[in-house]
Amino acid sequence: MTCPCGICEERFVGCHAECDAYKAWQNDRREIIKQRKVISEKKALVHDYVAETGAALRKRRRGKR
């Protein structure tokens, strides 16, 4: 999603405070960022679990020798 300011013909200094199109874009952008953060956190949890499980399995295998 591209910022609407690039095609806006009514731009002026400080217009972000008043522009409804910019505010809507900013809200959508914040929501997308939140969703990406949630997905990233879930991936990190899975990665950590897999890494810890692998380490525990390797440790057990070394003990059986």
N, C-alpha and C positions, 0 to 999 in steps of 0.2 A: 504494500500500500504506500503510495507516494504522497508526500506532504502536498496539500492543496496550494500552498504558497507559491510554488514554482509557476503555476499558470494563472495566478490571481492578478487581475489588472487594477485592483483597488488597494494594493499594498501601501502601507505607510509605517513609519516608525511607531512601534507600540501596538500595532493592529492585533497581535495575538491575544491581547486582553479582551478585545471586543468581537473577534471573528468567530462566528458559530461553526463555520466549516473547519477551522483549525481546532476548535475545542472538540468537535466530534472526532476528528482524525486523531487527536491526542488521546482521547478516551479509548478509542479502538486500539491504538498502539500500546497503551498501558495494559489493556486486557491481553493482547497477544504476548507481551513480555511476561505477564504473570503466568500464562499457560505454558510458555516455554520454560520458565523457572520450575514449575511443578514437574514437567516432563524430565528436566535435567536432574532434579533431586531424586526422582524415582530411578532414573538410570544409575545415578551414583550409589543408591542403596543396593541395587542389584549387583553392580560391579563390586562393591565392598563385600557383599555376602559371598559372591563367587570367589573372590580373592581369599577371603578368610577360610572358606571351606576347602579350597585347594591347599592352602598352607597347612591346615589341620590334617588333611589326608596325607600330605607329604611327610609331616612330622610322625604320624602313626606308622607309615611304611618304614621310615628310618628306624623306628623302635623295634620292629619285628625282625630285623636282620640279625 
